[in-house]
Amino acid sequence: MKFFLAICILLISMQSTASAQQSGKQDARLTRTQTKEAERLLADLGFWTGPVDGIFDSASQSALITFQKWESRPVTGKLTLEELEAIRTSSSPKAREPGYAHVEVDVDRQVLLLINDQGDVRILPVSTGSNQPFQEEGQMSIAYTPRGRFLVYDKVTGWEKGALGAMYYSSYISGGVAIHGSPNVPIRQANHGCIRVAMFAAREMSKLLPVGTIVLVYDKVSFVSARSWVENPELKQAALLKSESPDYTYKTVESKTRPRFVIKRARSRIMRAGLRVSLGSQS
């Protein structure tokens, strides 16, 4: 009896020790050298970081969150030894459609990829439409980010303020839907339909997205290729002209730099709010 009791105590002790070691592995604070290694590796893999200086700031955390999203890991934003080891053995993210310069927004992963002609990728986290209903200007809308292929057709420098909040360095891709900087970028889908990026990257992002940039927005059930635009520039130009066509209504909103007109398609369901639905259809 004493023998079996001793065996049980020994097993419990071994389990406790293993748990403590694992917890210590996860919670131990990394050295500055290790943090700098993580930043360097993330940057080399294509994750958008700030300075590689061993200081785990908001830009470093953003890169780690992107890594965790891309690799389908728990999104904690915490740099642990376990995360560092995972980063060491990872490979660079790949574009859904390589071979030409464009932007991809993976709605399922909530990340944005910038791809150059050589297929190199820079990637950072985003937050897109929450798919939840809300009310704007007395009409019911769904906070939806449209899927498909788009072109950047208009841009704003600096801040602009609309009915649903302020936007920083906006690049418009569909009606009032834009890629823009925001002080608040949740890790999940949580906005009215635009594609939010972190403030530290917004200005440089805007410089990398000139008018005419191809933007692919997709999820696991929908993807539209833009290769036909690349192979036939006339098709792309026609699509850009259509985006800029006068089939839009205009509404003035406030801007710190100049008067600003927000473009909205009169015949489109895609508004700044997202997907406009009829109030009469609500049950």
C-alpha atoms as an extended CHARMM CRD file, in Angstrom:
* protein
*
       283  EXT
         1         1  MET       CA              0.0000000000        0.0000000000        0.0000000000  PROA      1               0.0000000000
         2         2  LYS       CA              2.7980000000        2.3960000000        0.9100000000  PROA      2               0.0000000000
         3         3  PHE       CA              4.5090000000        1.5140000000       -2.3590000000  PROA      3               0.0000000000
         4         4  PHE       CA              1.4640000000        2.4600000000       -4.4580000000  PROA      4               0.0000000000
         5         5  LEU       CA              1.0370000000        5.6820000000       -2.4510000000  PROA      5               0.0000000000
         6         6  ALA       CA              4.6450000000        6.6090000000       -3.1270000000  PROA      6               0.0000000000
         7         7  ILE       CA              4.1890000000        5.9580000000       -6.8410000000  PROA      7               0.0000000000
         8         8  CYS       CA              1.0920000000        8.2240000000       -6.9290000000  PROA      8               0.0000000000
         9         9  ILE       CA              2.9290000000       11.0380000000       -5.1200000000  PROA      9               0.0000000000
        10        10  LEU       CA              5.8610000000       10.7110000000       -7.5300000000  PROA      10              0.0000000000
        11        11  LEU       CA              3.5850000000       10.9150000000      -10.6000000000  PROA      11              0.0000000000
        12        12  ILE       CA              1.7730000000       13.9710000000       -9.2410000000  PROA      12              0.0000000000
        13        13  SER       CA              5.1070000000       15.6300000000       -8.5250000000  PROA      13              0.0000000000
        14        14  MET       CA              6.3800000000       14.9350000000      -12.0380000000  PROA      14              0.0000000000
        15        15  GLN       CA              3.2060000000       16.3730000000      -13.5960000000  PROA      15              0.0000000000
        16        16  SER       CA              3.4260000000       19.4940000000      -11.4500000000  PROA      16              0.0000000000
        17        17  THR       CA              7.0650000000       19.9880000000      -12.3850000000  PROA      17              0.0000000000
        18        18  ALA       CA              6.3000000000       19.5980000000      -16.0990000000  PROA      18              0.0000000000
        19        19  SER       CA              3.4090000000       22.0510000000      -15.8540000000  PROA      19              0.0000000000
        20        20  ALA       CA              5.5670000000       24.5680000000      -14.0190000000  PROA      20              0.0000000000
        21        21  GLN       CA              8.3120000000       24.2270000000      -16.6140000000  PROA      21              0.0000000000
        22        22  GLN       CA              5.8450000000       24.7140000000      -19.4630000000  PROA      22              0.0000000000
        23        23  SER       CA              4.2870000000       27.7260000000      -17.7450000000  PROA      23              0.0000000000
        24        24  GLY       CA              7.7020000000       29.2070000000      -17.1570000000  PROA      24              0.0000000000
        25        25  LYS       CA              8.5430000000       28.6460000000      -20.8020000000  PROA      25              0.0000000000
        26        26  GLN       CA              5.4320000000       30.5510000000      -21.8440000000  PROA      26              0.0000000000
        27        27  ASP       CA              5.5810000000       33.3640000000      -19.3010000000  PROA      27              0.0000000000
        28        28  ALA       CA              9.3040000000       34.0130000000      -18.9460000000  PROA      28              0.0000000000
        29        29  ARG       CA             10.2790000000       37.5020000000      -20.0550000000  PROA      29              0.0000000000
        30        30  LEU       CA             12.5110000000       37.4430000000      -23.1050000000  PROA      30              0.0000000000
        31        31  THR       CA             15.8110000000       39.2460000000      -23.1170000000  PROA      31              0.0000000000
        32        32  ARG       CA             16.3080000000       42.2470000000      -25.3600000000  PROA      32              0.0000000000
        33        33  THR       CA             18.5220000000       40.1010000000      -27.5770000000  PROA      33              0.0000000000
        34        34  GLN       CA             15.7450000000       37.5450000000      -27.9870000000  PROA      34              0.0000000000
        35        35  THR       CA             13.1780000000       40.2840000000      -28.6580000000  PROA      35              0.0000000000
        36        36  LYS       CA             15.4520000000       41.7760000000      -31.3010000000  PROA      36              0.0000000000
        37        37  GLU       CA             15.8280000000       38.3450000000      -32.8860000000  PROA      37              0.0000000000
        38        38  ALA       CA             12.0450000000       37.9710000000      -33.0350000000  PROA      38              0.0000000000
        39        39  GLU       CA             11.6930000000       41.4040000000      -34.6490000000  PROA      39              0.0000000000
        40        40  ARG       CA             14.4050000000       40.6460000000      -37.1920000000  PROA      40              0.0000000000
        41        41  LEU       CA             12.9200000000       37.2730000000      -38.1050000000  PROA      41              0.0000000000
        42        42  LEU       CA              9.4100000000       38.7160000000      -38.4350000000  PROA      42              0.0000000000
        43        43  ALA       CA             10.7170000000       41.5030000000      -40.6620000000  PROA      43              0.0000000000
        44        44  ASP       CA             12.6670000000       39.0260000000      -42.8020000000  PROA      44              0.0000000000
        45        45  LEU       CA              9.5190000000       36.9120000000      -43.1950000000  PROA      45              0.0000000000
        46        46  GLY       CA              7.5880000000       39.9470000000      -44.4420000000  PROA      46              0.0000000000
        47        47  PHE       CA              5.6450000000       40.9320000000      -41.3360000000  PROA      47              0.0000000000
        48        48  TRP       CA              5.4420000000       44.7150000000      -41.0280000000  PROA      48              0.0000000000
        49        49  THR       CA              7.4560000000       45.6830000000      -37.9530000000  PROA      49              0.0000000000
        50        50  GLY       CA              8.8460000000       48.9270000000      -36.6270000000  PROA      50              0.0000000000
        51        51  PRO       CA             12.5510000000       49.4000000000      -35.8380000000  PROA      51              0.0000000000
        52        52  VAL       CA             14.4450000000       46.1780000000      -35.1090000000  PROA      52              0.0000000000
        53        53  ASP       CA             15.8240000000       47.3960000000      -31.7940000000  PROA      53              0.0000000000
        54        54  GLY       CA             14.8440000000       44.8130000000      -29.1780000000  PROA      54              0.0000000000
        55        55  ILE       CA             12.0560000000       47.0300000000      -27.8240000000  PROA      55              0.0000000000
        56        56  PHE       CA              8.6750000000       45.3190000000      -28.0400000000  PROA      56              0.0000000000
        57        57  ASP       CA              6.5630000000       48.3430000000      -28.9960000000  PROA      57              0.0000000000
        58        58  SER       CA              3.1580000000       48.6000000000      -30.6790000000  PROA      58              0.0000000000
        59        59  ALA       CA              4.6440000000       47.9890000000      -34.1390000000  PROA      59              0.0000000000
        60        60  SER       CA              6.4250000000       44.8550000000      -32.9160000000  PROA      60              0.0000000000
        61        61  GLN       CA              3.2150000000       43.6400000000      -31.3140000000  PROA      61              0.0000000000
        62        62  SER       CA              1.3230000000       44.3190000000      -34.5440000000  PROA      62              0.0000000000
        63        63  ALA       CA              3.7890000000       42.1300000000      -36.4440000000  PROA      63              0.0000000000
        64        64  LEU       CA              3.4350000000       39.3670000000      -33.8590000000  PROA      64              0.0000000000
        65        65  ILE       CA             -0.3730000000       39.5490000000      -34.0350000000  PROA      65              0.0000000000
        66        66  THR       CA             -0.1660000000       39.2600000000      -37.8250000000  PROA      66              0.0000000000
        67        67  PHE       CA              2.0850000000       36.2200000000      -37.4720000000  PROA      67              0.0000000000
        68        68  GLN       CA             -0.3360000000       34.6090000000      -35.0290000000  PROA      68              0.0000000000
        69        69  LYS       CA             -3.2750000000       35.2940000000      -37.3530000000  PROA      69              0.0000000000
        70        70  TRP       CA             -1.4800000000       33.9560000000      -40.4150000000  PROA      70              0.0000000000
        71        71  GLU       CA             -0.3290000000       30.7820000000      -38.6530000000  PROA      71              0.0000000000
        72        72  SER       CA             -3.7560000000       30.2600000000      -36.9930000000  PROA      72              0.0000000000
        73        73  ARG       CA             -2.1940000000       30.4940000000      -33.5420000000  PROA      73              0.0000000000
        74        74  PRO       CA             -3.9740000000       31.9690000000      -30.5070000000  PROA      74              0.0000000000
        75        75  VAL       CA             -3.8860000000       35.7390000000      -31.0240000000  PROA      75              0.0000000000
        76        76  THR       CA             -2.4390000000       36.9820000000      -27.7430000000  PROA      76              0.0000000000
        77        77  GLY       CA             -0.0130000000       39.6810000000      -28.8660000000  PROA      77              0.0000000000
        78        78  LYS       CA              2.4180000000       38.3340000000      -26.2500000000  PROA      78              0.0000000000
        79        79  LEU       CA              5.9750000000       37.5120000000      -27.2500000000  PROA      79              0.0000000000
        80        80  THR       CA              6.9910000000       34.3920000000      -25.3660000000  PROA      80              0.0000000000
        81        81  LEU       CA              9.7260000000       31.8310000000      -25.8590000000  PROA      81              0.0000000000
        82        82  GLU       CA              7.1320000000       29.5350000000      -27.4070000000  PROA      82              0.0000000000
        83        83  GLU       CA              6.1990000000       32.2140000000      -29.9400000000  PROA      83              0.0000000000
        84        84  LEU       CA              9.8660000000       32.9050000000      -30.6830000000  PROA      84              0.0000000000
        85        85  GLU       CA             10.4750000000       29.2240000000      -31.3740000000  PROA      85              0.0000000000
        86        86  ALA       CA              7.4440000000       29.1750000000      -33.7060000000  PROA      86              0.0000000000
        87        87  ILE       CA              8.7630000000       32.2380000000      -35.5480000000  PROA      87              0.0000000000
        88        88  ARG       CA             12.1710000000       30.5680000000      -35.9650000000  PROA      88              0.0000000000
        89        89  THR       CA             10.6310000000       27.6400000000      -37.8480000000  PROA      89              0.0000000000
        90        90  SER       CA              8.1370000000       29.5720000000      -39.9880000000  PROA      90              0.0000000000
        91        91  SER       CA              8.1890000000       30.4640000000      -43.6650000000  PROA      91              0.0000000000
        92        92  SER       CA              7.1390000000       33.6590000000      -45.4110000000  PROA      92              0.0000000000
        93        93  PRO       CA              3.4450000000       34.2220000000      -46.2100000000  PROA      93              0.0000000000
        94        94  LYS       CA              2.5040000000       33.7140000000      -49.8540000000  PROA      94              0.0000000000
        95        95  ALA       CA              0.1050000000       35.7040000000      -52.0000000000  PROA      95              0.0000000000
        96        96  ARG       CA             -3.1030000000       34.0830000000      -53.1730000000  PROA      96              0.0000000000
        97        97  GLU       CA             -2.3400000000       35.3570000000      -56.6900000000  PROA      97              0.0000000000
        98        98  PRO       CA              1.3740000000       36.1000000000      -57.2020000000  PROA      98              0.0000000000
        99        99  GLY       CA              3.0360000000       37.4520000000      -60.3260000000  PROA      99              0.0000000000
       100       100  TYR       CA              2.1120000000       41.1350000000      -60.2830000000  PROA      100             0.0000000000
       101       101  ALA       CA              2.0290000000       44.0700000000      -57.8770000000  PROA      101             0.0000000000
       102       102  HSD       CA             -1.2230000000       44.3560000000      -55.9500000000  PROA      102             0.0000000000
       103       103  VAL       CA             -2.8500000000       44.2210000000      -52.5200000000  PROA      103             0.0000000000
       104       104  GLU       CA             -4.7560000000       41.3180000000      -50.9970000000  PROA      104             0.0000000000
       105       105  VAL       CA             -7.1180000000       41.4700000000      -48.0320000000  PROA      105             0.0000000000
       106       106  ASP       CA             -7.7470000000       38.0580000000      -46.4740000000  PROA      106             0.0000000000
       107       107  VAL       CA            -11.0070000000       38.5920000000      -44.5840000000  PROA      107             0.0000000000
       108       108  ASP       CA            -10.8610000000       35.2140000000      -42.8410000000  PROA      108             0.0000000000
       109       109  ARG       CA             -7.3980000000       35.8300000000      -41.4130000000  PROA      109             0.0000000000
       110       110  GLN       CA             -7.9620000000       39.5900000000      -41.0370000000  PROA      110             0.0000000000
       111       111  VAL       CA             -4.6640000000       40.5000000000      -42.6580000000  PROA      111             0.0000000000
       112       112  LEU       CA             -3.5460000000       42.6550000000      -45.6000000000  PROA      112             0.0000000000
       113       113  LEU       CA             -0.7270000000       41.6570000000      -47.9430000000  PROA      113             0.0000000000
       114       114  LEU       CA              1.2370000000       44.0080000000      -50.2110000000  PROA      114             0.0000000000
       115       115  ILE       CA              2.7510000000       42.0520000000      -53.0810000000  PROA      115             0.0000000000
       116       116  ASN       CA              5.3450000000       43.3390000000      -55.5400000000  PROA      116             0.0000000000
       117       117  ASP       CA              6.0940000000       42.1170000000      -59.0630000000  PROA      117             0.0000000000
       118       118  GLN       CA              8.6190000000       39.5940000000      -57.7400000000  PROA      118             0.0000000000
       119       119  GLY       CA              6.0840000000       38.0790000000      -55.3220000000  PROA      119             0.0000000000
       120       120  ASP       CA              7.6630000000       39.5280000000      -52.1730000000  PROA      120             0.0000000000
       121       121  VAL       CA              5.1020000000       40.1680000000      -49.4500000000  PROA      121             0.0000000000
       122       122  ARG       CA              4.6500000000       42.6840000000      -46.6360000000  PROA      122             0.0000000000
       123       123  ILE       CA              1.8000000000       41.8110000000      -44.3340000000  PROA      123             0.0000000000
       124       124  LEU       CA              0.0090000000       43.5130000000      -41.4470000000  PROA      124             0.0000000000
       125       125  PRO       CA             -3.2320000000       43.0420000000      -39.4810000000  PROA      125             0.0000000000
       126       126  VAL       CA             -6.5210000000       44.6980000000      -40.3940000000  PROA      126             0.0000000000
       127       127  SER       CA            -10.0770000000       44.8830000000      -39.1550000000  PROA      127             0.0000000000
       128       128  THR       CA            -12.9310000000       44.7230000000      -41.6690000000  PROA      128             0.0000000000
       129       129  GLY       CA            -16.7290000000       44.9560000000      -41.5150000000  PROA      129             0.0000000000
       130       130  SER       CA            -18.4030000000       43.2310000000      -38.5740000000  PROA      130             0.0000000000
       131       131  ASN       CA            -21.3710000000       41.9510000000      -40.6420000000  PROA      131             0.0000000000
       132       132  GLN       CA            -23.6500000000       43.3910000000      -37.9670000000  PROA      132             0.0000000000
       133       133  PRO       CA            -26.6190000000       45.7320000000      -38.6250000000  PROA      133             0.0000000000
       134       134  PHE       CA            -26.4390000000       49.3850000000      -37.6930000000  PROA      134             0.0000000000
       135       135  GLN       CA            -28.2280000000       52.6090000000      -38.5460000000  PROA      135             0.0000000000
       136       136  GLU       CA            -26.8180000000       55.5060000000      -40.5910000000  PROA      136             0.0000000000
       137       137  GLU       CA            -28.7530000000       58.6160000000      -41.5640000000  PROA      137             0.0000000000
       138       138  GLY       CA            -32.0030000000       56.9390000000      -40.6480000000  PROA      138             0.0000000000
       139       139  GLN       CA            -31.4260000000       53.8650000000      -42.8060000000  PROA      139             0.0000000000
       140       140  MET       CA            -30.4650000000       50.3740000000      -41.7490000000  PROA      140             0.0000000000
       141       141  SER       CA            -27.1680000000       49.0260000000      -43.0660000000  PROA      141             0.0000000000
       142       142  ILE       CA            -25.0070000000       45.9440000000      -42.6460000000  PROA      142             0.0000000000
       143       143  ALA       CA            -21.3610000000       46.4910000000      -41.7310000000  PROA      143             0.0000000000
       144       144  TYR       CA            -20.0070000000       44.5680000000      -44.7130000000  PROA      144             0.0000000000
       145       145  THR       CA            -16.6730000000       44.7290000000      -46.5070000000  PROA      145             0.0000000000
       146       146  PRO       CA            -17.2950000000       43.8810000000      -50.1800000000  PROA      146             0.0000000000
       147       147  ARG       CA            -15.4180000000       40.9500000000      -51.7040000000  PROA      147             0.0000000000
       148       148  GLY       CA            -14.0310000000       41.0470000000      -55.2230000000  PROA      148             0.0000000000
       149       149  ARG       CA            -11.4170000000       42.8640000000      -57.2770000000  PROA      149             0.0000000000
       150       150  PHE       CA            -11.1290000000       46.6180000000      -56.9330000000  PROA      150             0.0000000000
       151       151  LEU       CA             -8.9090000000       49.5450000000      -57.8400000000  PROA      151             0.0000000000
       152       152  VAL       CA             -7.8000000000       52.4170000000      -55.6490000000  PROA      152             0.0000000000
       153       153  TYR       CA             -9.6780000000       55.2840000000      -57.3110000000  PROA      153             0.0000000000
       154       154  ASP       CA             -9.3710000000       58.1320000000      -54.8010000000  PROA      154             0.0000000000
       155       155  LYS       CA             -7.1270000000       59.1140000000      -51.9170000000  PROA      155             0.0000000000
       156       156  VAL       CA             -7.0970000000       61.5220000000      -48.9830000000  PROA      156             0.0000000000
       157       157  THR       CA             -3.9910000000       62.8890000000      -47.2900000000  PROA      157             0.0000000000
       158       158  GLY       CA             -4.1610000000       63.1380000000      -43.4960000000  PROA      158             0.0000000000
       159       159  TRP       CA             -7.3500000000       63.0320000000      -41.4660000000  PROA      159             0.0000000000
       160       160  GLU       CA            -10.9260000000       63.2180000000      -42.6910000000  PROA      160             0.0000000000
       161       161  LYS       CA            -14.0270000000       63.0640000000      -40.5750000000  PROA      161             0.0000000000
       162       162  GLY       CA            -17.3070000000       61.4410000000      -41.5880000000  PROA      162             0.0000000000
       163       163  ALA       CA            -20.5740000000       60.4900000000      -39.9530000000  PROA      163             0.0000000000
       164       164  LEU       CA            -19.1100000000       57.2170000000      -38.6810000000  PROA      164             0.0000000000
       165       165  GLY       CA            -15.7760000000       58.4910000000      -37.3940000000  PROA      165             0.0000000000
       166       166  ALA       CA            -12.3550000000       59.7830000000      -38.4360000000  PROA      166             0.0000000000
       167       167  MET       CA            -10.1230000000       58.1250000000      -41.0450000000  PROA      167             0.0000000000
       168       168  TYR       CA             -6.3920000000       58.6240000000      -41.6290000000  PROA      168             0.0000000000
       169       169  TYR       CA             -4.7560000000       58.5110000000      -45.0770000000  PROA      169             0.0000000000
       170       170  SER       CA             -7.6840000000       56.8660000000      -46.8500000000  PROA      170             0.0000000000
       171       171  SER       CA             -7.3910000000       54.9260000000      -50.1160000000  PROA      171             0.0000000000
       172       172  TYR       CA            -10.8810000000       54.3670000000      -51.5490000000  PROA      172             0.0000000000
       173       173  ILE       CA            -11.6140000000       51.1200000000      -53.3970000000  PROA      173             0.0000000000
       174       174  SER       CA            -15.4290000000       50.8500000000      -53.6250000000  PROA      174             0.0000000000
       175       175  GLY       CA            -17.9500000000       53.6150000000      -52.9930000000  PROA      175             0.0000000000
       176       176  GLY       CA            -17.1500000000       54.8490000000      -49.4970000000  PROA      176             0.0000000000
       177       177  VAL       CA            -15.1080000000       51.7560000000      -48.5450000000  PROA      177             0.0000000000
       178       178  ALA       CA            -11.4500000000       52.6030000000      -47.9820000000  PROA      178             0.0000000000
       179       179  ILE       CA             -8.2060000000       51.2240000000      -46.6050000000  PROA      179             0.0000000000
       180       180  HSD       CA             -7.3220000000       53.7180000000      -43.8810000000  PROA      180             0.0000000000
       181       181  GLY       CA             -5.4380000000       54.2290000000      -40.6600000000  PROA      181             0.0000000000
       182       182  SER       CA             -7.1980000000       54.1290000000      -37.3070000000  PROA      182             0.0000000000
       183       183  PRO       CA             -6.0740000000       54.3820000000      -33.6700000000  PROA      183             0.0000000000
       184       184  ASN       CA             -8.2200000000       51.3370000000      -32.9790000000  PROA      184             0.0000000000
       185       185  VAL       CA             -7.6480000000       48.1440000000      -34.9840000000  PROA      185             0.0000000000
       186       186  PRO       CA             -9.3450000000       45.2150000000      -33.2130000000  PROA      186             0.0000000000
       187       187  ILE       CA             -8.0480000000       41.7140000000      -33.9030000000  PROA      187             0.0000000000
       188       188  ARG       CA            -11.4600000000       40.7100000000      -35.2670000000  PROA      188             0.0000000000
       189       189  GLN       CA            -14.0210000000       42.0750000000      -37.7560000000  PROA      189             0.0000000000
       190       190  ALA       CA            -15.3930000000       45.0730000000      -35.8950000000  PROA      190             0.0000000000
       191       191  ASN       CA            -16.0580000000       48.1240000000      -38.0860000000  PROA      191             0.0000000000
       192       192  HSD       CA            -18.5910000000       49.5000000000      -40.5510000000  PROA      192             0.0000000000
       193       193  GLY       CA            -17.0830000000       48.0870000000      -43.7470000000  PROA      193             0.0000000000
       194       194  CYS       CA            -13.7580000000       49.8490000000      -44.3120000000  PROA      194             0.0000000000
       195       195  ILE       CA            -10.3840000000       48.1420000000      -43.9190000000  PROA      195             0.0000000000
       196       196  ARG       CA             -8.5340000000       49.5440000000      -40.9160000000  PROA      196             0.0000000000
       197       197  VAL       CA             -4.7570000000       49.4600000000      -40.5350000000  PROA      197             0.0000000000
       198       198  ALA       CA             -2.5780000000       50.6150000000      -37.6460000000  PROA      198             0.0000000000
       199       199  MET       CA             -1.6000000000       54.2640000000      -37.4110000000  PROA      199             0.0000000000
       200       200  PHE       CA              2.1560000000       53.5990000000      -37.5190000000  PROA      200             0.0000000000
       201       201  ALA       CA              1.8020000000       52.0580000000      -41.0000000000  PROA      201             0.0000000000
       202       202  ALA       CA             -1.0040000000       54.1930000000      -42.4760000000  PROA      202             0.0000000000
       203       203  ARG       CA              1.0580000000       56.9690000000      -44.0680000000  PROA      203             0.0000000000
       204       204  GLU       CA              3.6010000000       54.6580000000      -45.6980000000  PROA      204             0.0000000000
       205       205  MET       CA              0.7760000000       52.3440000000      -46.7500000000  PROA      205             0.0000000000
       206       206  SER       CA             -0.9160000000       55.2390000000      -48.5410000000  PROA      206             0.0000000000
       207       207  LYS       CA              2.3080000000       55.9870000000      -50.4630000000  PROA      207             0.0000000000
       208       208  LEU       CA              2.4320000000       52.3510000000      -51.5810000000  PROA      208             0.0000000000
       209       209  LEU       CA             -1.1520000000       52.4360000000      -52.9030000000  PROA      209             0.0000000000
       210       210  PRO       CA             -1.3070000000       54.9590000000      -55.7660000000  PROA      210             0.0000000000
       211       211  VAL       CA             -4.4950000000       55.4470000000      -57.7260000000  PROA      211             0.0000000000
       212       212  GLY       CA             -4.9330000000       52.3850000000      -59.9400000000  PROA      212             0.0000000000
       213       213  THR       CA             -3.5470000000       49.8710000000      -57.4280000000  PROA      213             0.0000000000
       214       214  ILE       CA             -5.3260000000       46.5100000000      -57.7000000000  PROA      214             0.0000000000
       215       215  VAL       CA             -6.9330000000       45.3250000000      -54.4490000000  PROA      215             0.0000000000
       216       216  LEU       CA             -8.2830000000       41.7830000000      -54.0660000000  PROA      216             0.0000000000
       217       217  VAL       CA            -10.6320000000       41.2260000000      -51.1210000000  PROA      217             0.0000000000
       218       218  TYR       CA            -11.5580000000       37.6030000000      -50.4910000000  PROA      218             0.0000000000
       219       219  ASP       CA            -12.5800000000       34.9630000000      -47.9790000000  PROA      219             0.0000000000
       220       220  LYS       CA            -12.6370000000       31.1780000000      -48.0290000000  PROA      220             0.0000000000
       221       221  VAL       CA            -15.6900000000       31.0080000000      -50.2850000000  PROA      221             0.0000000000
       222       222  SER       CA            -15.0820000000       33.8970000000      -52.6850000000  PROA      222             0.0000000000
       223       223  PHE       CA            -12.1150000000       34.9670000000      -54.7900000000  PROA      223             0.0000000000
       224       224  VAL       CA            -11.9690000000       37.0250000000      -57.9830000000  PROA      224             0.0000000000
       225       225  SER       CA             -8.7760000000       37.1020000000      -60.0150000000  PROA      225             0.0000000000
       226       226  ALA       CA             -7.4030000000       40.3230000000      -61.5110000000  PROA      226             0.0000000000
       227       227  ARG       CA             -5.0360000000       38.7000000000      -64.0060000000  PROA      227             0.0000000000
       228       228  SER       CA             -7.2160000000       39.8600000000      -66.8990000000  PROA      228             0.0000000000
       229       229  TRP       CA             -6.5770000000       43.4670000000      -65.8060000000  PROA      229             0.0000000000
       230       230  VAL       CA             -2.8330000000       42.8150000000      -65.7380000000  PROA      230             0.0000000000
       231       231  GLU       CA             -2.8480000000       41.0990000000      -69.1300000000  PROA      231             0.0000000000
       232       232  ASN       CA             -5.1250000000       43.7200000000      -70.6850000000  PROA      232             0.0000000000
       233       233  PRO       CA             -4.4500000000       47.2000000000      -69.2370000000  PROA      233             0.0000000000
       234       234  GLU       CA             -7.3530000000       48.6150000000      -71.2520000000  PROA      234             0.0000000000
       235       235  LEU       CA             -9.7720000000       46.5610000000      -69.1650000000  PROA      235             0.0000000000
       236       236  LYS       CA             -8.1810000000       47.8970000000      -66.0070000000  PROA      236             0.0000000000
       237       237  GLN       CA             -8.3830000000       51.4810000000      -67.2720000000  PROA      237             0.0000000000
       238       238  ALA       CA            -12.0430000000       51.0130000000      -68.1380000000  PROA      238             0.0000000000
       239       239  ALA       CA            -12.7220000000       49.6820000000      -64.6480000000  PROA      239             0.0000000000
       240       240  LEU       CA            -10.9090000000       52.6670000000      -63.1270000000  PROA      240             0.0000000000
       241       241  LEU       CA            -12.9110000000       55.1120000000      -65.2290000000  PROA      241             0.0000000000
       242       242  LYS       CA            -16.0990000000       53.3680000000      -64.1350000000  PROA      242             0.0000000000
       243       243  SER       CA            -15.0420000000       53.7640000000      -60.5120000000  PROA      243             0.0000000000
       244       244  GLU       CA            -14.5360000000       57.4810000000      -61.1540000000  PROA      244             0.0000000000
       245       245  SER       CA            -17.7280000000       57.8610000000      -63.2160000000  PROA      245             0.0000000000
       246       246  PRO       CA            -20.4070000000       60.4800000000      -62.4470000000  PROA      246             0.0000000000
       247       247  ASP       CA            -22.8530000000       57.7500000000      -61.4440000000  PROA      247             0.0000000000
       248       248  TYR       CA            -22.1130000000       58.8150000000      -57.8830000000  PROA      248             0.0000000000
       249       249  THR       CA            -23.8450000000       61.1670000000      -55.4990000000  PROA      249             0.0000000000
       250       250  TYR       CA            -21.6940000000       63.4030000000      -53.3450000000  PROA      250             0.0000000000
       251       251  LYS       CA            -21.8750000000       64.4580000000      -49.7390000000  PROA      251             0.0000000000
       252       252  THR       CA            -19.6510000000       67.0370000000      -48.0750000000  PROA      252             0.0000000000
       253       253  VAL       CA            -17.9140000000       66.0280000000      -44.8530000000  PROA      253             0.0000000000
       254       254  GLU       CA            -15.3220000000       67.7220000000      -42.6740000000  PROA      254             0.0000000000
       255       255  SER       CA            -11.5700000000       67.5150000000      -43.3090000000  PROA      255             0.0000000000
       256       256  LYS       CA             -8.7430000000       69.1920000000      -41.4550000000  PROA      256             0.0000000000
       257       257  THR       CA             -6.8610000000       69.9230000000      -44.6850000000  PROA      257             0.0000000000
       258       258  ARG       CA             -9.5710000000       70.9030000000      -47.1790000000  PROA      258             0.0000000000
       259       259  PRO       CA            -13.2910000000       70.5190000000      -47.9460000000  PROA      259             0.0000000000
       260       260  ARG       CA            -13.9190000000       66.8760000000      -48.6700000000  PROA      260             0.0000000000
       261       261  PHE       CA            -16.4840000000       65.1050000000      -50.8180000000  PROA      261             0.0000000000
       262       262  VAL       CA            -17.2710000000       61.5130000000      -49.9120000000  PROA      262             0.0000000000
       263       263  ILE       CA            -18.2730000000       59.4980000000      -52.9520000000  PROA      263             0.0000000000
       264       264  LYS       CA            -21.3140000000       57.2270000000      -52.7310000000  PROA      264             0.0000000000
       265       265  ARG       CA            -22.8870000000       55.2830000000      -55.5970000000  PROA      265             0.0000000000
       266       266  ALA       CA            -26.5180000000       56.2460000000      -55.9600000000  PROA      266             0.0000000000
       267       267  ARG       CA            -27.3270000000       52.8350000000      -57.4290000000  PROA      267             0.0000000000
       268       268  SER       CA            -25.0120000000       50.7290000000      -55.2570000000  PROA      268             0.0000000000
       269       269  ARG       CA            -25.7830000000       48.9230000000      -52.0250000000  PROA      269             0.0000000000
       270       270  ILE       CA            -22.2220000000       49.5560000000      -50.8420000000  PROA      270             0.0000000000
       271       271  MET       CA            -22.1330000000       52.7220000000      -48.7920000000  PROA      271             0.0000000000
       272       272  ARG       CA            -19.6400000000       54.1530000000      -46.3210000000  PROA      272             0.0000000000
       273       273  ALA       CA            -21.6930000000       52.2150000000      -43.7910000000  PROA      273             0.0000000000
       274       274  GLY       CA            -21.3160000000       48.9550000000      -45.6340000000  PROA      274             0.0000000000
       275       275  LEU       CA            -24.2360000000       47.1010000000      -47.2000000000  PROA      275             0.0000000000
       276       276  ARG       CA            -27.4260000000       49.1610000000      -47.3200000000  PROA      276             0.0000000000
       277       277  VAL       CA            -30.6350000000       47.2040000000      -46.8020000000  PROA      277             0.0000000000
       278       278  SER       CA            -34.2590000000       48.2170000000      -46.9470000000  PROA      278             0.0000000000
       279       279  LEU       CA            -35.9280000000       49.0410000000      -43.6510000000  PROA      279             0.0000000000
       280       280  GLY       CA            -39.1060000000       47.4870000000      -44.9910000000  PROA      280             0.0000000000
       281       281  SER       CA            -37.4030000000       44.0920000000      -45.2120000000  PROA      281             0.0000000000
       282       282  GLN       CA            -36.5810000000       43.9550000000      -41.5230000000  PROA      282             0.0000000000
       283       283  SER       CA            -38.6240000000       41.4690000000      -39.5390000000  PROA      283             0.0000000000
